[in-house]
């Protein structure tokens, strides 16, 4: 099991959601976040200290998937979120030790598989 965390541009959220739906990836959490990466290019000097940090609005997706869904999830996000410009975002794939579905008590793969 893995946790796929993707940070994408706000204007690409609907495209990513549609791509994930088409890839049959279900169950996710979305948060609005702020951050900076390669797109920061404004440098300011304040009291002799150079500061280079302008925060940009981003959207964070967190998706718990079984191992077989990692590649389709990443492909869906990559294809939908890419503009080719600096600031498109990042995808992190993290190992997950244990998952529980609160409602049923199911564990691991059964807990991340959509309920029919």
Backbone as a chain_set.jsonl record, in Angstrom:
{"seq": "XXXXXXXXXXXXXXXXXXXXXXXXXXXXXXXXXXXXXXXXXXXXXXXXXXXXXXXXXXXXXXXXXXXXXXXXXXXXXXXXXXXXXXXXXXXXXXXXXXXXXXXXXXXXXXXXXXXX", "coords": {"N": [[0.835, -1.174, 0.0], [0.378, 2.263, -0.663], [0.8, 5.8, -0.171], [-0.13, 8.292, -2.178], [0.905, 11.456, -2.764], [0.163, 14.461, -4.156], [1.062, 17.622, -5.389], [-0.415, 20.208, -6.974], [-1.226, 22.664, -9.551], [-3.855, 25.017, -8.864], [-5.673, 25.499, -10.955], [-5.67, 23.143, -12.345], [-7.06, 21.222, -11.004], [-9.698, 20.167, -11.589], [-9.144, 18.815, -13.983], [-7.338, 16.876, -13.068], [-8.969, 15.468, -11.24], [-10.865, 14.391, -13.033], [-9.204, 12.771, -14.623], [-8.301, 10.932, -12.692], [-10.72, 9.711, -12.044], [-11.346, 8.481, -14.484], [-9.267, 6.662, -14.514], [-10.137, 4.935, -12.673], [-9.537, 5.395, -10.019], [-10.367, 5.83, -6.766], [-11.477, 7.58, -3.853], [-10.107, 10.006, -2.099], [-8.321, 12.802, -0.694], [-8.469, 16.298, -0.621], [-6.685, 19.305, -0.288], [-6.261, 22.817, 0.157], [-3.242, 24.469, -0.233], [-0.201, 26.326, 0.461], [2.895, 27.215, -1.03], [6.31, 27.095, -2.215], [8.528, 26.664, -4.932], [10.379, 25.805, -7.718], [9.341, 27.95, -9.151], [9.748, 30.339, -7.825], [11.108, 33.459, -8.105], [11.5, 35.986, -7.258], [13.511, 38.204, -5.587], [14.333, 39.741, -2.582], [15.836, 42.24, -0.503], [16.191, 42.568, 2.89], [17.046, 44.399, 5.573], [19.762, 43.766, 5.152], [19.637, 41.058, 4.635], [19.103, 38.589, 2.242], [16.098, 37.656, 0.832], [14.184, 35.171, -0.595], [11.334, 34.263, -1.257], [8.28, 33.65, -2.263], [5.079, 32.785, -1.707], [2.943, 30.45, -3.292], [-0.363, 29.605, -4.334], [-1.499, 26.295, -4.13], [-2.773, 22.959, -4.717], [-3.272, 20.129, -2.773], [-3.317, 16.718, -3.172], [-4.185, 13.721, -1.586], [-3.923, 10.34, -1.739], [-4.751, 7.167, -0.903], [-3.653, 4.082, -1.961], [-3.701, 0.686, -3.235], [-0.856, -1.363, -4.096], [-1.021, -2.057, -6.831], [-2.374, 0.059, -7.954], [-0.719, 2.235, -7.941], [0.929, 3.036, -10.196], [-1.092, 3.611, -12.259], [-2.372, 5.738, -10.941], [-0.345, 7.686, -10.618], [0.302, 8.125, -13.338], [-2.143, 9.193, -14.271], [-2.334, 11.604, -12.802], [0.025, 12.896, -13.622], [-0.394, 13.239, -16.41], [-2.681, 14.854, -16.46], [-2.068, 17.115, -14.911], [0.11, 18.382, -15.995], [1.589, 21.208, -17.482], [3.864, 21.965, -18.615], [5.276, 24.078, -17.765], [7.324, 25.796, -15.308], [6.506, 25.075, -11.96], [4.489, 23.244, -12.083], [4.219, 21.214, -10.205], [4.566, 18.439, -7.838], [4.858, 14.891, -7.272], [4.621, 12.588, -4.722], [5.381, 9.373, -3.579], [4.626, 7.411, -0.972], [5.428, 4.887, 1.439], [2.972, 2.892, 3.118], [2.238, 1.732, 6.243], [0.05, 0.564, 7.611], [-3.5, 0.335, 7.213], [-6.783, 1.185, 8.144], [-10.256, 0.727, 7.782], [-12.594, 2.639, 9.215], [-15.405, 2.325, 9.506], [-15.981, -0.442, 9.014], [-13.897, -1.908, 10.027], [-12.145, -3.163, 8.355], [-8.924, -4.025, 7.038], [-5.795, -2.894, 5.644], [-5.304, -3.706, 2.229], [-8.012, -4.269, 1.696], [-9.171, -2.132, 2.982], [-8.497, 0.072, 1.453], [-9.623, -0.395, -0.96], [-12.275, 0.427, -3.137], [-15.675, 0.493, -1.977], [-18.27, -1.538, -3.101]], "CA": [[0.0, 0.0, 0.0], [1.13, 3.512, -0.777], [0.093, 7.07, -0.11], [0.314, 9.165, -3.256], [0.678, 12.86, -2.421], [0.458, 15.291, -5.324], [0.877, 19.057, -5.243], [-0.666, 20.663, -8.343], [-1.782, 24.012, -9.739], [-5.3, 25.038, -8.607], [-6.456, 25.465, -12.193], [-5.632, 21.788, -12.907], [-7.764, 20.309, -10.103], [-10.766, 19.441, -12.28], [-8.521, 17.891, -14.936], [-6.787, 15.757, -12.297], [-10.098, 14.677, -10.747], [-11.427, 13.656, -14.168], [-8.241, 11.729, -15.002], [-8.331, 9.903, -11.655], [-11.983, 8.994, -12.201], [-11.199, 7.62, -15.66], [-8.318, 5.602, -14.16], [-10.82, 4.151, -11.637], [-8.941, 5.664, -8.714], [-11.414, 6.402, -5.931], [-11.117, 7.857, -2.465], [-8.986, 10.93, -2.004], [-8.477, 13.999, 0.13], [-7.919, 17.475, -1.292], [-6.469, 20.46, 0.598], [-5.606, 23.99, -0.427], [-1.984, 24.711, 0.468], [0.679, 27.344, -0.107], [4.282, 26.789, -1.027], [7.137, 27.619, -3.298], [9.485, 25.712, -5.497], [11.162, 26.364, -8.812], [8.765, 29.148, -9.741], [10.087, 31.551, -7.075], [12.21, 34.182, -8.724], [11.55, 37.33, -6.697], [14.509, 38.305, -4.518], [14.264, 41.011, -1.871], [16.807, 42.393, 0.571], [15.592, 43.19, 4.057], [18.051, 44.582, 6.632], [21.002, 43.075, 4.813], [19.395, 39.639, 4.389], [18.406, 38.335, 0.988], [14.947, 36.773, 1.024], [13.63, 34.722, -1.873], [10.246, 33.348, -0.933], [6.932, 34.103, -2.544], [4.248, 31.588, -1.627], [1.947, 30.306, -4.35], [-1.483, 28.712, -4.021], [-1.441, 24.968, -4.744], [-3.747, 22.012, -4.195], [-2.624, 18.876, -2.369], [-4.113, 15.5, -3.235], [-3.665, 12.568, -0.848], [-4.679, 9.202, -2.231], [-4.258, 5.874, -0.433], [-3.911, 3.08, -2.998], [-2.97, -0.574, -3.182], [0.328, -1.291, -4.95], [-1.351, -2.155, -8.257], [-2.942, 1.316, -8.418], [0.255, 3.332, -7.87], [1.299, 3.496, -11.542], [-2.194, 4.324, -12.907], [-2.632, 6.995, -10.231], [0.714, 8.634, -10.978], [0.129, 8.471, -14.759], [-3.317, 10.063, -14.401], [-1.994, 12.93, -12.275], [1.054, 13.495, -14.482], [-0.95, 13.666, -17.695], [-3.687, 15.898, -16.271], [-1.557, 18.306, -14.222], [1.284, 18.947, -16.69], [1.477, 22.312, -18.438], [5.184, 22.146, -19.208], [5.873, 25.274, -17.174], [7.809, 25.688, -13.936], [5.421, 25.225, -11.002], [3.451, 22.229, -12.298], [4.026, 20.49, -8.959], [5.328, 17.239, -7.509], [4.13, 13.715, -6.794], [5.397, 11.789, -3.782], [4.79, 8.065, -3.296], [5.133, 7.05, 0.351], [4.944, 3.596, 1.925], [1.963, 2.929, 4.176], [2.418, 0.546, 7.079], [-1.224, -0.056, 7.978], [-4.696, 1.12, 6.933], [-8.013, 0.632, 8.714], [-11.517, 1.398, 7.441], [-13.236, 2.819, 10.513], [-16.778, 1.825, 9.51], [-16.095, -1.902, 9.005], [-12.754, -2.549, 10.661], [-11.296, -3.798, 7.347], [-7.535, -3.602, 7.121], [-4.873, -2.909, 4.514], [-5.839, -3.576, 0.874], [-9.481, -4.224, 1.774], [-9.567, -0.822, 3.475], [-8.295, 1.108, 0.434], [-10.385, -0.78, -2.143], [-13.61, 1.039, -3.074], [-16.796, -0.35, -1.58], [-19.233, -1.642, -4.208]], "C": [[0.878, 1.234, 0.0], [0.198, 4.689, -0.556], [0.691, 7.932, -1.209], [-0.09, 10.583, -2.871], [1.093, 13.685, -3.633], [0.149, 16.74, -4.998], [0.742, 19.612, -6.658], [-1.203, 22.091, -8.361], [-3.297, 23.979, -9.485], [-6.144, 24.92, -9.872], [-6.485, 24.088, -12.853], [-6.421, 20.779, -12.078], [-8.838, 19.505, -10.829], [-10.216, 18.436, -13.289], [-7.976, 16.661, -14.215], [-7.911, 14.867, -11.775], [-10.708, 13.827, -11.858], [-10.501, 12.509, -14.58], [-8.221, 10.596, -13.976], [-9.603, 9.072, -11.762], [-11.902, 8.016, -13.374], [-10.252, 6.452, -15.398], [-8.876, 4.689, -13.064], [-10.159, 4.247, -10.268], [-9.984, 6.408, -7.895], [-10.874, 6.647, -4.521], [-9.896, 8.738, -2.369], [-9.338, 12.075, -1.081], [-7.817, 15.147, -0.607], [-7.826, 18.607, -0.279], [-5.876, 21.607, -0.201], [-4.367, 24.278, 0.431], [-1.244, 25.87, -0.196], [2.102, 26.821, -0.056], [5.061, 27.476, -2.124], [8.12, 26.551, -3.713], [10.276, 26.416, -6.565], [10.631, 27.66, -9.376], [9.095, 30.421, -8.985], [11.293, 32.22, -7.721], [12.315, 35.621, -8.221], [12.507, 37.346, -5.509], [14.4, 39.694, -3.902], [15.349, 41.042, -0.801], [16.142, 43.16, 1.702], [16.624, 43.207, 5.164], [19.297, 43.742, 6.381], [20.854, 41.594, 4.536], [18.617, 39.486, 3.083], [17.311, 37.303, 1.226], [14.371, 36.438, -0.349], [12.521, 33.723, -1.571], [8.911, 34.03, -1.177], [6.066, 32.849, -2.57], [3.171, 31.615, -2.709], [0.861, 29.342, -3.893], [-1.313, 27.416, -4.797], [-2.562, 24.126, -4.152], [-3.028, 20.7, -3.939], [-3.646, 17.745, -2.421], [-3.431, 14.444, -2.378], [-4.557, 11.388, -1.206], [-4.026, 7.92, -1.724], [-4.639, 4.804, -1.451], [-3.176, 1.779, -2.697], [-1.845, -0.495, -4.218], [-0.004, -1.307, -6.437], [-1.927, -0.848, -8.816], [-1.937, 2.471, -8.398], [0.551, 3.888, -9.261], [0.133, 4.186, -12.248], [-2.51, 5.67, -12.254], [-1.618, 8.053, -10.628], [0.568, 9.07, -12.434], [-1.035, 9.443, -14.953], [-3.0, 11.479, -13.939], [-1.007, 13.631, -13.196], [0.45, 14.03, -15.78], [-1.914, 14.832, -17.533], [-3.124, 17.19, -15.709], [-0.441, 19.014, -14.983], [0.893, 20.078, -17.639], [2.789, 22.5, -19.183], [5.916, 23.355, -18.661], [6.386, 24.976, -15.773], [6.626, 25.904, -13.001], [4.297, 24.232, -11.194], [3.213, 21.381, -11.062], [4.905, 19.272, -8.814], [4.371, 16.124, -7.131], [5.085, 12.936, -5.904], [4.66, 10.476, -3.56], [5.444, 7.555, -2.023], [4.607, 5.674, 0.756], [3.933, 3.793, 3.058], [2.065, 1.621, 4.95], [1.101, -0.178, 7.341], [-2.36, 0.898, 7.65], [-5.89, 0.405, 7.553], [-9.195, 1.421, 8.168], [-12.306, 1.458, 8.742], [-14.604, 2.153, 10.555], [-16.858, 0.314, 9.686], [-14.982, -2.621, 9.753], [-11.851, -3.264, 9.665], [-9.892, -3.215, 7.426], [-6.843, -3.681, 5.77], [-5.573, -2.789, 3.162], [-7.356, -3.499, 0.874], [-9.97, -2.848, 2.203], [-9.373, 0.282, 2.432], [-9.018, 0.789, -0.868], [-11.778, -0.182, -2.036], [-14.686, 0.027, -2.71], [-17.807, -0.346, -2.709], [-20.616, -1.242, -3.761]], "O": [[1.964, 1.253, 0.578], [-1.017, 4.592, -0.728], [1.876, 8.264, -1.175], [-1.269, 10.876, -2.676], [2.238, 13.613, -4.08], [-0.886, 17.052, -4.408], [1.672, 19.504, -7.457], [-1.581, 22.646, -7.33], [-3.956, 23.007, -9.857], [-7.21, 24.306, -9.854], [-7.231, 23.875, -13.808], [-6.448, 19.596, -12.416], [-8.884, 18.282, -10.695], [-10.753, 17.339, -13.435], [-8.131, 15.537, -14.693], [-7.818, 13.642, -11.857], [-11.031, 12.66, -11.636], [-10.966, 11.402, -14.854], [-8.133, 9.426, -14.348], [-9.563, 7.854, -11.588], [-12.336, 6.869, -13.268], [-10.406, 5.379, -15.983], [-8.188, 3.789, -12.584], [-10.211, 3.314, -9.467], [-10.432, 7.487, -8.282], [-9.932, 5.991, -4.075], [-8.771, 8.269, -2.539], [-10.501, 12.286, -0.736], [-6.727, 14.99, -1.157], [-8.757, 18.846, 0.491], [-5.086, 21.395, -1.121], [-4.442, 24.323, 1.659], [-1.619, 26.328, -1.275], [2.469, 26.075, 0.851], [4.543, 28.319, -2.856], [8.484, 25.664, -2.941], [10.79, 27.512, -6.341], [11.374, 28.406, -10.014], [8.754, 31.505, -9.458], [12.357, 31.617, -7.862], [13.14, 36.389, -8.716], [12.334, 36.596, -4.548], [14.377, 40.699, -4.613], [15.733, 40.005, -0.26], [15.604, 44.25, 1.505], [17.037, 42.153, 5.647], [19.817, 43.09, 7.287], [21.843, 40.927, 4.23], [17.613, 40.161, 2.854], [17.564, 36.22, 1.753], [14.108, 37.328, -1.158], [12.726, 32.51, -1.617], [8.474, 34.875, -0.397], [6.303, 31.948, -3.375], [2.575, 32.653, -2.998], [1.126, 28.388, -3.161], [-1.016, 27.439, -5.992], [-3.22, 24.538, -3.197], [-2.27, 20.219, -4.781], [-4.702, 17.814, -1.792], [-2.211, 14.294, -2.444], [-5.771, 11.421, -1.009], [-2.884, 7.621, -2.072], [-5.817, 4.639, -1.767], [-2.163, 1.77, -1.998], [-1.883, 0.348, -5.115], [0.666, -0.638, -7.225], [-1.964, -0.669, -10.033], [-2.279, 3.582, -8.802], [0.434, 5.094, -9.478], [0.334, 5.268, -12.8], [-2.872, 6.627, -12.938], [-1.985, 9.187, -10.938], [0.695, 10.256, -12.738], [-0.924, 10.404, -15.714], [-3.357, 12.447, -14.61], [-1.171, 14.809, -13.516], [0.753, 15.149, -16.195], [-1.956, 15.716, -18.389], [-3.651, 18.264, -16.0], [-0.085, 20.142, -14.64], [0.001, 19.935, -18.475], [2.827, 23.115, -20.248], [7.052, 23.627, -19.05], [5.943, 24.026, -15.128], [5.825, 26.813, -13.217], [3.256, 24.347, -10.548], [2.108, 20.871, -10.879], [5.865, 19.086, -9.562], [3.234, 16.366, -6.726], [6.221, 12.658, -6.289], [3.444, 10.471, -3.373], [6.647, 7.298, -1.985], [3.464, 5.333, 0.45], [4.032, 4.734, 3.845], [1.985, 0.537, 4.372], [1.05, -1.407, 7.296], [-2.22, 2.113, 7.786], [-5.996, -0.82, 7.495], [-9.142, 2.649, 8.099], [-12.647, 0.418, 9.306], [-14.934, 1.485, 11.535], [-17.711, -0.172, 10.428], [-15.106, -3.802, 10.077], [-10.886, -3.911, 10.071], [-9.698, -2.068, 7.828], [-7.249, -4.43, 4.881], [-6.358, -1.862, 2.963], [-7.927, -2.723, 0.108], [-11.068, -2.439, 1.828], [-10.021, 1.325, 2.52], [-9.029, 1.61, -1.785], [-12.408, -0.262, -0.982], [-14.613, -1.142, -3.087], [-18.168, 0.713, -3.222], [-21.554, -1.267, -4.558]]}, "num_chains": 1, "name": "protein.A"}
